Amino acid sequence: MTDIFFLGCDDGWKLLRQAASPQLADKYYLINTPYNTLDNSLASGDQVVVLYSLPQNMVARHIGQLSLSEALELWQRSVQALLQTQRKHRRQLKLICFEDALQNGLLEADSPKLKTLLAGITPPKTPSLLALISEMAIQQNHELKQLTDLLFASSLATKIHSHNYACNWLEEYEQLKSKQLAAASLERQLGELQQELTKVLNENKVIKRSSSILEAEVKSLRDQSAKQIQITENYEQLQLQLLQVQAELEQYYVLYKQQQQSLKQCEEQSIEAQRQATARQNSQSLLQKQAERELMRAQGEIERLRRQLAGVSLTGHQAIAELKTVKNSTMWKALAPVRKLTSTTKKKQLQLQKDISLIRSCALFDQKWYMQNYPDVEQSGADAIEHYLQYGAKEGRAPGPDFDGNWYLSHYPDIGASGINPLIHYIKFGQLEGRQTSPKLLQLIKGS
């Protein structure tokens, strides 16, 4: 069983009621959304055909009671509801343009019932001026134009293009207008000729003069006809120029959209560049602060060493003389093995003191932070730097918030193989080689 519904086909609906009146009830005429009768037919599993009018005809029908914008909105809601229903029931629901079905016929696979109903109906005439206005409003609205294309694409046997339809109407309108003007002119000229002829019949004495006047009138009529042809040609040229101007405006609009898109991309690139510059500046500021702290500590250590050097230089000669005396003694020679063992211990102690002095001048070691994060070191009473050099680095402890020794050794495996303290390696070699102190600083530099 196939049910047939109609959307916006006022004139066609009346004709169909006349052709098959008791077969079609008013329930098959879709007026509002949602379409309860249509949904009921689909729910029962019936095959359904919906005939709809051209969009401009459907909108023009409501302009008398509604404004143009309200009529367009009503049509948009109605068609959106119909397309939504069609997407849910693609196999049951078929959409057919009413005017297209009348002018071009139906496909062989369509409903025989529908073919019978449409067989005796005359195709609709040229649309009204309201339909033309509605068509132009739809074409100028991008969303409505897309909805119209989607409606035609979802329909069967749709061959009518609304743009050509409107252009054909305009051409026919202009031709009719020209014919009316020509007919009025001919009627006026015919009246004038009849008056002149009456004068000629009534006044035989002025036949020659009337003949001359008639010839002049004929010549005038010819001139007027030539002028009318020239006006028509000028009007056609103006129409062509108008179409060219419209095409140029469309091109300018496309260029304007492209320029807007390019400007938007440039703004996004500028914002990204500013963000990268800010991150780079923050990274440089952090590195600069670290360098300043290291420079201040290095300057303090240099001043301390200068004072020590000044004190040592005063007793240097005395110590050298005493050392020579001791080395020449028998006791010194007898204690050579013990002295060798002591020398190794002293070398380790001396190296430890050098490393302590080196770390003390580095801003990456924060003694206060070390004690707070490792309270067992503070409880033991050990020096923070000495504890880190002897035990902390081996236990995986960090010297400060800006240096991660475990990450440093894992990220640079060549350092871990040497067995050197990670912070000592960075101070002596790593910072000159451009190595990073922590993954956080590495991500910050990469992000900039």
C-alpha positions as CSV (number, residue, x, y, z in Angstrom):
1,M,0.0,0.0,0.0
2,T,1.3,3.5,-0.9
3,D,0.1,6.6,0.9
4,I,0.4,10.0,-0.8
5,F,1.0,13.3,1.1
6,F,1.2,16.9,-0.1
7,L,3.4,19.7,1.2
8,G,2.6,23.3,0.0
9,C,0.8,22.2,-3.2
10,D,-2.3,24.5,-2.9
11,D,-3.3,24.7,-6.5
12,G,-2.2,21.1,-7.2
13,W,-4.1,19.9,-4.2
14,K,-7.3,21.5,-5.4
15,L,-6.8,19.9,-8.9
16,L,-6.1,16.5,-7.3
17,R,-9.2,16.8,-5.2
18,Q,-11.2,17.4,-8.3
19,A,-9.6,14.5,-10.2
20,A,-10.0,11.9,-7.4
21,S,-12.0,13.7,-4.7
22,P,-13.3,11.1,-2.4
23,Q,-10.0,9.1,-2.5
24,L,-7.9,11.8,-0.8
25,A,-8.8,13.2,2.6
26,D,-7.5,16.4,4.1
27,K,-5.3,14.4,6.4
28,Y,-2.9,13.9,3.5
29,Y,-2.2,17.6,3.2
30,L,0.8,18.4,5.4
31,I,0.4,21.8,7.1
32,N,2.4,21.9,10.3
33,T,5.3,20.0,11.9
34,P,5.6,17.4,13.2
35,Y,3.6,15.5,10.6
36,N,1.5,13.1,12.8
37,T,-0.4,11.4,9.9
38,L,2.9,10.9,8.0
39,D,4.6,9.5,11.0
40,N,1.7,7.1,11.6
41,S,1.8,5.8,8.1
42,L,5.6,5.2,8.3
43,A,5.2,3.5,11.7
44,S,2.7,1.1,10.2
45,G,5.3,0.1,7.5
46,D,3.5,1.6,4.5
47,Q,5.3,3.0,1.5
48,V,4.8,6.8,1.4
49,V,5.2,9.4,-1.3
50,V,5.4,13.1,-0.4
51,L,4.7,15.7,-3.2
52,Y,6.1,19.2,-2.5
53,S,5.9,22.4,-4.4
54,L,8.9,24.4,-5.5
55,P,10.4,26.4,-2.6
56,Q,9.5,29.8,-4.1
57,N,5.8,28.7,-4.6
58,M,5.6,27.4,-1.0
59,V,7.0,30.7,0.4
60,A,4.9,32.9,-1.9
61,R,1.7,31.2,-0.6
62,H,2.3,32.5,2.9
63,I,3.5,36.1,2.1
64,G,-0.1,37.4,2.2
65,Q,-0.5,36.4,5.8
66,L,3.2,36.6,7.0
67,S,6.2,38.7,6.2
68,L,8.8,37.4,3.8
69,S,11.2,36.5,6.7
70,E,8.5,34.7,8.6
71,A,7.4,32.8,5.5
72,L,11.0,31.7,4.8
73,E,11.4,30.6,8.4
74,L,8.1,28.6,8.2
75,W,9.3,26.9,5.0
76,Q,12.7,26.1,6.5
77,R,11.3,24.4,9.6
78,S,8.8,22.4,7.5
79,V,11.5,21.2,5.0
80,Q,14.0,20.4,7.8
81,A,11.3,18.3,9.6
82,L,10.5,16.5,6.3
83,L,14.2,15.7,5.5
84,Q,14.8,14.5,9.1
85,T,11.8,12.1,8.7
86,Q,13.1,11.0,5.2
87,R,16.6,10.2,6.7
88,K,14.9,7.9,9.3
89,H,12.8,6.1,6.7
90,R,14.8,6.1,3.5
91,R,13.3,2.8,2.2
92,Q,9.7,3.8,2.9
93,L,9.6,7.5,2.1
94,K,10.0,9.1,-1.4
95,L,10.1,12.8,-2.1
96,I,8.9,14.2,-5.5
97,C,8.7,17.8,-6.7
98,F,5.1,18.4,-7.6
99,E,5.9,20.7,-10.6
100,D,8.6,18.4,-11.9
101,A,6.2,15.4,-11.7
102,L,3.6,17.3,-13.8
103,Q,6.0,18.6,-16.5
104,N,8.4,15.7,-16.8
105,G,6.4,12.7,-15.8
106,L,7.3,10.0,-13.2
107,L,9.8,7.2,-13.3
108,E,8.5,3.7,-14.1
109,A,9.3,2.5,-10.7
110,D,7.0,5.1,-9.1
111,S,3.6,4.5,-7.7
112,P,0.8,3.7,-10.3
113,K,-1.6,5.3,-8.0
114,L,0.3,8.6,-8.2
115,K,0.6,8.4,-12.0
116,T,-3.2,8.0,-12.2
117,L,-3.8,11.0,-10.0
118,L,-1.4,13.3,-12.0
119,A,-2.4,12.1,-15.5
120,G,-5.1,14.7,-16.1
121,I,-3.6,17.7,-14.4
122,T,-2.2,20.6,-16.4
123,P,1.3,21.8,-15.5
124,P,1.4,25.1,-13.4
125,K,1.7,28.4,-15.3
126,T,4.5,31.0,-15.0
127,P,5.0,31.9,-11.3
128,S,3.8,35.1,-9.8
129,L,5.9,38.1,-8.9
130,L,5.8,36.9,-5.2
131,A,7.3,33.6,-6.3
132,L,10.1,35.4,-8.1
133,I,10.8,37.5,-5.0
134,S,10.8,34.4,-2.8
135,E,13.2,32.7,-5.2
136,M,15.6,35.6,-5.1
137,A,15.5,35.6,-1.3
138,I,16.3,31.9,-1.1
139,Q,19.2,32.2,-3.5
140,Q,20.7,35.1,-1.6
141,N,20.6,33.1,1.7
142,H,23.4,30.6,1.8
143,E,21.7,28.3,4.4
144,L,18.4,28.3,2.6
145,K,20.1,27.6,-0.8
146,Q,21.9,24.6,0.7
147,L,18.6,23.4,2.2
148,T,17.0,23.7,-1.3
149,D,19.9,21.7,-2.9
150,L,19.6,19.0,-0.2
151,L,15.8,18.8,-0.8
152,F,16.3,18.4,-4.6
153,A,19.1,15.9,-4.1
154,S,16.9,13.8,-1.7
155,S,14.0,13.7,-4.2
156,L,13.2,11.6,-7.3
157,A,12.9,12.9,-10.9
158,T,14.0,16.5,-9.9
159,K,15.1,18.3,-13.1
160,I,13.8,21.8,-12.5
161,H,16.5,24.4,-11.6
162,S,15.0,27.3,-9.8
163,H,17.5,29.8,-11.2
164,N,16.7,29.1,-14.8
165,Y,13.0,29.0,-13.9
166,A,13.2,32.6,-12.6
167,C,15.3,33.8,-15.5
168,N,12.8,32.3,-18.0
169,W,10.0,34.1,-16.2
170,L,11.9,37.4,-16.3
171,E,12.5,37.0,-20.1
172,E,8.8,36.2,-20.7
173,Y,7.8,39.2,-18.6
174,E,10.0,41.5,-20.5
175,Q,8.8,40.2,-23.9
176,L,5.1,40.6,-22.7
177,K,5.8,44.1,-21.6
178,S,7.4,45.0,-25.0
179,K,4.5,43.5,-26.8
180,Q,2.0,45.5,-24.8
181,L,3.9,48.7,-25.4
182,A,4.0,48.0,-29.1
183,A,0.3,47.2,-29.2
184,A,-0.6,50.4,-27.4
185,S,1.5,52.4,-29.8
186,L,-0.1,50.7,-32.8
187,E,-3.6,51.4,-31.5
188,R,-2.7,55.0,-31.0
189,Q,-1.3,55.3,-34.5
190,L,-4.3,53.5,-35.9
191,G,-6.6,56.0,-34.3
192,E,-4.7,58.9,-35.7
193,L,-4.7,57.4,-39.2
194,Q,-8.5,56.9,-39.0
195,Q,-8.9,60.5,-38.0
196,E,-6.8,61.7,-40.9
197,L,-8.7,59.4,-43.3
198,T,-12.0,60.9,-42.2
199,K,-10.7,64.4,-42.8
200,V,-9.6,63.4,-46.4
201,L,-13.0,61.9,-47.2
202,N,-14.8,65.0,-45.9
203,E,-12.5,67.5,-47.5
204,N,-11.8,66.7,-51.2
205,K,-10.1,70.1,-51.7
206,V,-7.2,69.2,-49.4
207,I,-6.5,65.7,-50.7
208,K,-2.9,66.5,-51.8
209,R,-2.2,68.2,-48.5
210,S,-3.7,65.3,-46.5
211,S,-1.6,62.9,-48.6
212,S,1.5,64.8,-47.6
213,I,0.4,64.8,-44.0
214,L,-0.2,61.1,-44.2
215,E,3.2,60.5,-45.6
216,A,4.8,62.5,-42.9
217,E,2.8,60.6,-40.3
218,V,4.0,57.3,-41.8
219,K,7.6,58.5,-41.7
220,S,7.1,59.6,-38.1
221,L,5.7,56.2,-37.3
222,R,8.7,54.5,-38.9
223,D,11.0,56.8,-36.9
224,Q,9.2,55.9,-33.7
225,S,9.4,52.2,-34.6
226,A,13.2,52.6,-35.2
227,K,13.5,54.4,-31.8
228,Q,11.5,51.7,-30.1
229,I,13.9,49.0,-31.6
230,Q,16.9,51.1,-30.4
231,I,15.4,51.4,-26.9
232,T,14.9,47.6,-26.8
233,E,18.5,47.0,-27.8
234,N,19.7,49.4,-25.2
235,Y,17.7,47.7,-22.6
236,E,19.1,44.3,-23.5
237,Q,22.7,45.8,-23.3
238,L,21.9,47.2,-19.9
239,Q,20.7,43.7,-18.8
240,L,24.0,42.2,-20.0
241,Q,26.0,44.8,-18.2
242,L,24.0,44.2,-15.0
243,L,24.8,40.4,-15.2
244,Q,28.5,41.3,-15.7
245,V,28.5,43.6,-12.6
246,Q,26.8,40.8,-10.6
247,A,29.5,38.3,-11.6
248,E,32.2,40.8,-10.7
249,L,30.6,41.4,-7.3
250,E,30.6,37.7,-6.7
251,Q,34.3,37.5,-7.5
252,Y,35.1,40.4,-5.2
253,Y,33.1,38.7,-2.4
254,V,35.2,35.5,-2.9
255,L,38.4,37.5,-2.8
256,Y,37.2,39.3,0.4
257,K,36.6,36.0,2.1
258,Q,40.0,34.7,1.1
259,Q,41.6,37.9,2.4
260,Q,39.7,37.5,5.7
261,Q,41.0,33.9,6.0
262,S,44.6,35.0,5.3
263,L,44.3,37.7,7.9
264,K,43.0,35.3,10.4
265,Q,45.9,32.9,9.7
266,C,48.4,35.8,10.1
267,E,46.9,36.7,13.5
268,E,47.1,33.1,14.7
269,Q,50.8,33.0,13.6
270,S,51.5,36.3,15.3
271,I,49.9,35.0,18.6
272,E,52.0,31.8,18.3
273,A,55.1,33.8,17.7
274,Q,54.4,36.0,20.7
275,R,53.8,32.9,22.9
276,Q,57.1,31.4,21.7
277,A,59.0,34.7,22.3
278,T,57.5,34.9,25.8
279,A,58.6,31.3,26.6
280,R,62.1,32.0,25.2
281,Q,62.4,35.2,27.2
282,N,61.3,33.3,30.4
283,S,63.9,30.6,29.7
284,Q,66.6,33.2,29.1
285,S,65.7,35.1,32.3
286,L,65.9,31.8,34.3
287,L,69.3,31.0,32.8
288,Q,70.5,34.6,33.4
289,K,69.5,34.5,37.1
290,Q,71.3,31.2,37.5
291,A,74.4,32.6,35.9
292,E,74.3,35.7,38.1
293,R,74.0,33.6,41.2
294,E,76.9,31.4,40.1
295,L,79.0,34.5,39.3
296,M,78.4,36.0,42.7
297,R,79.3,32.8,44.5
298,A,82.4,32.4,42.3
299,Q,83.5,36.0,43.1
300,G,83.1,35.3,46.8
301,E,85.1,32.1,46.6
302,I,87.8,33.9,44.6
303,E,88.1,36.6,47.3
304,R,88.3,34.0,50.0
305,L,91.0,32.1,48.1
306,R,93.0,35.3,47.7
307,R,92.9,35.9,51.4
308,Q,94.0,32.4,52.0
309,L,96.8,32.7,49.5
310,A,98.0,35.9,51.1
311,G,98.3,34.2,54.5
312,V,99.9,31.1,53.0
313,S,102.5,33.1,51.1
314,L,103.9,34.6,54.4
315,T,104.8,31.2,55.8
316,G,105.7,29.5,52.5
317,H,109.5,29.9,52.8
318,Q,109.6,28.8,56.4
319,A,107.5,25.7,55.5
320,I,109.9,24.8,52.7
321,A,112.9,25.0,54.9
322,E,111.3,22.9,57.6
323,L,110.2,20.4,55.0
324,K,113.8,20.0,53.7
325,T,115.1,19.4,57.3
326,V,112.4,16.8,58.0
327,K,113.0,14.9,54.7
328,N,116.7,14.6,55.5
329,S,116.0,13.0,58.9
330,T,116.2,9.3,59.6
331,M,112.7,9.2,61.1
332,W,111.2,10.6,57.8
333,K,112.8,7.8,55.8
334,A,111.7,5.1,58.3
335,L,108.1,6.3,58.1
336,A,107.9,6.3,54.2
337,P,105.3,3.4,54.0
338,V,103.0,5.1,56.5
339,R,103.4,8.4,54.8
340,K,102.4,6.8,51.5
341,L,99.2,5.6,52.9
342,T,98.5,8.9,54.6
343,S,99.2,10.7,51.3
344,T,96.5,8.7,49.5
345,T,94.0,9.7,52.3
346,K,95.1,13.3,52.1
347,K,94.6,13.3,48.3
348,K,91.0,12.1,48.8
349,Q,90.4,14.7,51.4
350,L,92.0,17.4,49.3
351,Q,89.9,16.4,46.3
352,L,86.8,16.4,48.6
353,Q,87.7,19.9,49.7
354,K,88.1,21.0,46.1
355,D,84.7,19.6,45.1
356,I,83.1,21.2,48.2
357,S,84.6,24.6,47.1
358,L,83.4,24.0,43.5
359,I,79.8,23.2,44.5
360,R,79.7,26.0,47.0
361,S,80.3,28.5,44.2
362,C,77.5,26.9,42.1
363,A,73.9,28.2,42.4
364,L,72.4,24.8,41.6
365,F,73.2,23.5,45.1
366,D,70.7,24.9,47.6
367,Q,71.8,23.9,51.2
368,K,68.5,25.1,52.8
369,W,66.4,23.1,50.3
370,Y,68.7,20.0,50.7
371,M,68.2,20.1,54.5
372,Q,64.4,20.6,54.3
373,N,63.9,17.8,51.8
374,Y,66.3,15.4,53.5
375,P,65.7,15.9,57.3
376,D,67.9,12.8,58.1
377,V,70.9,14.8,57.0
378,E,70.1,17.7,59.2
379,Q,69.5,15.3,62.2
380,S,72.9,13.7,61.6
381,G,74.6,17.1,61.9
382,A,76.6,16.5,58.6
383,D,77.5,19.3,56.2
384,A,75.0,19.4,53.3
385,I,77.6,19.7,50.5
386,E,79.9,17.1,52.0
387,H,77.0,14.7,52.6
388,Y,75.9,15.1,49.0
389,L,79.4,14.4,47.6
390,Q,80.0,11.4,49.8
391,Y,76.5,9.8,49.9
392,G,73.7,11.9,48.5
393,A,74.5,11.6,44.8
394,K,75.0,7.8,45.1
395,E,71.6,7.6,46.9
396,G,69.9,9.5,44.1
397,R,69.3,12.7,46.1
398,A,69.0,16.0,44.3
399,P,71.2,19.0,45.2
400,G,68.5,21.5,44.5
401,P,65.1,22.1,42.7
402,D,66.8,23.0,39.4
403,F,69.1,20.0,39.1
404,D,68.0,16.3,38.8
405,G,71.1,14.1,39.1
406,N,69.3,10.8,38.3
407,W,67.8,12.3,35.1
408,Y,71.2,13.8,34.2
409,L,73.0,10.5,34.4
410,S,70.2,8.6,32.6
411,H,69.8,11.2,29.8
412,Y,73.6,11.3,29.2
413,P,74.8,7.7,29.6
414,D,78.4,8.7,28.8
415,I,78.5,10.5,32.2
416,G,77.1,7.6,34.2
417,A,79.8,5.3,32.8
418,S,82.6,7.6,34.1
419,G,81.4,7.4,37.7
420,I,81.8,11.1,38.3
421,N,79.4,13.1,40.5
422,P,76.7,14.5,38.1
423,L,76.7,18.0,39.6
424,I,80.6,18.2,39.5
425,H,80.5,17.0,35.8
426,Y,77.9,19.7,34.9
427,I,80.0,22.5,36.6
428,K,83.2,21.4,35.0
429,F,82.0,20.3,31.6
430,G,78.3,20.0,31.2
431,Q,77.3,23.7,31.1
432,L,80.1,24.4,28.5
433,E,78.8,21.5,26.4
434,G,75.2,22.8,26.5
435,R,73.7,20.0,28.5
436,Q,70.5,20.5,30.5
437,T,70.0,20.1,34.2
438,S,66.4,18.8,34.3
439,P,63.6,17.6,32.0
440,K,61.5,20.6,33.0
441,L,64.0,23.1,31.7
442,L,64.5,20.9,28.5
443,Q,60.8,21.0,27.8
444,L,60.7,24.8,28.3
445,I,63.5,25.3,25.8
446,K,61.9,23.0,23.2
447,G,58.6,24.8,23.6
448,S,60.2,28.2,22.9
